[in-house]
Amino acid sequence: MRRLTAPLKRCALVLGLLLAPVACGEPEKAKVTIMVPWSGTEFKAFYAVVKAFERDHDIDVEPQVTRALTQQLDAAVAADAKPDLAVLPSVGAIAKYREEGALWKLSVDTDAYVQPFRGLGMNGADVYAVPVKADVKSLIWYDARVTPQPPGSWTALRARSDRWCLGLESGPTSGWPGADWIADILLADKGVGPYTAWASGDAKWHKGPIEDAWTAWGDLVAGARKGAATFNFRAAAEKMTTRGCSLSHGALSAMAFESAQVRDDGYTYVPSSREALQVSADFVGKFTGNKSADEFLTYLASAQAQRAWVNEPGFALSADNRVTEYDNATQGRIAALLRSPRYTLCFSAADAMDPDVSAAFYRAVLDSTNGKDLTPLLEALNRVQKELGYAHPESPPPPGPFCSPPSHP
């Protein structure tokens, strides 16, 4: 046994030397980090797309999930610890990071996307962000088995005595559901001109069309204000008819509905306007020179990935004209509104504003819901806008067309 020890050691050494180059020669997979705000079914849908990409590419995608995306991304940019990619929830955020020089130009083709999604995220001919998930916000939801179909205008709706489902809590961005609602009333009642003037910072908050929209919204939800500021927006419409409310407002993805509940014999919707719809998107922008991030972003924007994404849980919509088949028929009909020649599509007003103005807007929604007098709140928003909004000479304009009729490539 002793005599065998030395040969065995030599053999082990030789084997080790032979195997070492193989192990050392294995290249590490490329990695892409992406900061996202999604949770629950929305994140599951996104992660299914990630896994499909990883199966066909030698790249690992590492999502960084945070509810406080704006704050986390600001901190990462300031500390030079940026993710490769990040979801940008508004065109105002795109403008902000582009102006700061944090966003990289992209070579992603968005020609198949409908307007205004195609142009937003652009500066001239340069693309800085790609809309990977879309929403239609101008929808009024009801249970068709219990509630009569509501009229498709805010004027007619104010004449009804329905109780609205109202929830405004959404973590660091609490208040945004009310902000979208106010914007929707303004867009439907006053039209595209006053709406874009407000979103661009060229209109006063405390008088005229904007004050009228706030007042109309306050009257509409007067019976639902109690506790709304701390009630989660997704839970607000859940089991709406058993909770004592019968109508809800907002995008399908913001409703806590199961897929089976939004079939023709269950929860359904009417658009809140016959002419203009408020829409939104989650964009993805690039913050580093990682070439693999370009590959992943190109995939996210492709028709292949978009078709897969919309048929995962979470009710995502695609702004890509080539994506027309949805497993859920109600979801598919909503997506068709994006391609309809009937509607002008306008991005959410708060999405176009400087992120700090949007944040002040959301806080004012919460304060007004909690009973604070509206006039001083709106006057304060005037001051915030003057200091930070797009009316300020140094502030960048929202990128791309803010409102536009759908167009086909």
ABEGO torsion letter per residue (X at the ends): XAAAAAAAAAAAAAAAAAAAAAAAABBBBBBBBBBBABBEAAAAAAAAAAAAAAAABBBBBBBBBBABAAAAAAAAAAAGABBABBBBABAAAAAAAAAAGABBBBABBAAABBOAAAABGBBEABBABBBABBBBABBBBBBAAABBBBBABAAAAAABABBBBBBABAEAABGAAAAAAAAAAAAAAAEAAAAAAAAAGABBAABEAAAAAAAAAAAAAAAAABGAAABBAAAAABGAAAAGBABBBEBAAABBBBAAAABAABBBBBBABAABBBBBBBBBBBABABAAAAAAAAAAABAAAAAAAAABBGGBBBABAABABBABAAAAAAAAAAABAABBBBBBAAAABBAAAAAAAAAAAAAAAAGBBAAAAAAAAAAAAAAABAABAABBBBBEBABBBBBBX
